[in-house]
Amino acid sequence: MSLMNGKKGIVMGVANERSIAWGIAETIAKQGAKIAFTYQNEGFKKRLIPLMGSINADKCYECDVSKNFNEPNSIEKVFGEITKIWDNIDFVVHALAYSDKEE
């Protein structure tokens, strides 16, 4: 039996298949965790969907925490949506990062 078997949680911050967040998600999915993902915008969602399919995950929600996002309660909204489908959340992987494209 695995430590993550049957656990449910959220992974925030997958940018692509080389992301630390993706490495964590892939590993805990193999250990039996159920994962919901968040994405910042449609560009990130397009990259996330195929990755999710590779681990049989089907829950993803927009959650943009940048200062330029128009919805200030984005985090609360995501957690509200997830608690409609799961009675509890066992873990959160916070791997959000930001840098200017020039950096």
Secondary structure as UniProt FT lines:
FT   TURN            3..6
FT   STRAND          8..12
FT   TURN            17..18
FT   HELIX           20..30
FT   TURN            31..32
FT   STRAND          34..39
FT   HELIX           42..54
FT   TURN            55..56
FT   STRAND          59..62
FT   TURN            67..68
FT   TURN            72..73
FT   HELIX           74..85
FT   STRAND          91..94
FT   TURN            101..102
//
